[in-house]
Amino acid sequence: MIIIGSDHGGLALKTALNSYLKRRNVMVHDAGTCSDASVDYPDFGQKVAESVMNGDADLGILICGTGIGMSIAANKVPGIRAALVTDVFMARMAKEHNNANVLVLGGRVLDEQKACDLVGTWLDSTFEGGRHQARLDKITALEKKYSTL
């Protein structure tokens, strides 16, 4: 199951991605927002990231205006590897090399077709493990080191 969330700047793209994921027969939970009224992106970034961290969702997708704020917020949650991507190479590498469990997109910088291509590439890619796992282990060690401060 994928959990998807956005702020007001990502609402239109989130709506389009919900439809795309359903066409792919992917189970989706929409974590909001559901209106174009101004909201704070960290609230939705936290909600999606915590759902992935807790195992309530397998993967997450976040969208704000640029994707920058959501990626910063989501990456504060332990165990989250949120990747802001803008092209298919980045989407593929996010999964193959970084095992990103949250994909972040910019609603004001991507059109619907490109966003669907990015999500599809990410979903269809597989983590390679090996030397990449060793690097992720180092990231986990950093996370643990600084979470005790």
N, C-alpha and C positions, 0 to 999 in steps of 0.2 A: 504494500500500500504506500502511496505517495501522499504526503501532506504538502499543500501549496498555500502560500500566503503572500499578501502584498499590502502596500500602503496605497493611498489614493493615486499616486503616480504610476503604479503598476497594475491598477485595477483592470483596465481594458485588455492588457496583455494576459493577465491572469485568467480572465474570462475566456479568451481565445485558447489558451493552453489547457484549460479544463476540458473544453470541447475536443481538442486534439488528443488528449490522453484518454478520454472516454472512447474515441474512435479506435484507439489502439487497444482497447479493452483493459486499460490499466485502472485499478481501483484508486480513486482520488478522494481525499478529504480536503475540503476548502476551509482553511482557518481564518478567512476574512482578509481584508476588509470587504464589505459588500456595498459600499457607497463611495461616491467621489468626494465626500467630506474629508477635510484634512485630518489625518491621524498621524501618530508617531511610529515611524518604521521600526524602532527597537522593540516595540511591543509585539509585533508580528514576527520579527526575526527570532525573538526569544521563544514564542509559542511554537513555531515550526522546529527550531533547533532542539528544544527540549523534548518534543515528540519523537524526534529521531534518536536523541541521546537515550531516552527511556525505552526505546524499542516499540513504541506505539505505532510508529511508521518506519518503513524500511529506508526511505529516502525523502528528501525535502526539496522543494523549489521555492525560491523567494524572488520577488520582483518589487523594486522601487523605481524611482525615476531614472537613476543611473546604475543602480545595483551596488554602488559603493557603500552606502550606509548599511544596507542589509547584510553585505558580506562582513563588514566590521562587526556588527552586532552578533550575527550568528557564530562567528569564530570565537566569541568570548565564552561560549558554552563548551564545557569539556567534552572531548570526543568528536566534536564537529569539525569537518574539513569542508568548509563552504568555499566554492570556487566561482568567482565572477568571470564569465566567459563572454566573448564577443564574436568568435568565429568557430567553425567546426573543428579545426585543429585543436583549439583550446578546450573545447568540450570533450573531445576524445582523450586528450592528455589528462584532463581533470580526473577522468575515471581510470585510464590505463596506468598512469604513473602516480597519481595522488589519491586514488580511491575516494574521490570527493563524494560525501554522502548528502551534500546539499549543493544544488546548482543555483547560482544567482544570476539574474538577468536585469537589464535596464529597460524599463517600459517606455522611456522617452528616447532611447537610442536604437532600439531594434524594431523592425516591423514584424507582423505576425508570422509570416512565412519563415523568416530567418530564425525567429525564436523557436518555432516548431522544429526546424532543422537541427538547432542546437540541442534541444531536449531529446530528440530522437537519436542523435549521435551519442549523447551521454548515456542514454538508456541502453543502447545497443553495444556499447563498449564494455570491456571486461578488464578488471584490475589485473595487472601482470605479475604482481608479487615480486619475489626475488629481491634484487637490490633496492627496489622501490619500497618494499616492506621495511627494510632496514632503515630507510630514511624516515618513514612514517613512525617507526619506533622512536627515533630521535625526537620527532615532534611531540610524541606522547610524553617522553621524558622531560622535555621543556615545559610542557603543560603542567605536569606534576610538580616540577621544581618551583614554579611560580605560583601555583595554586595554594601553597602553604604559607605564603607571605601575608 
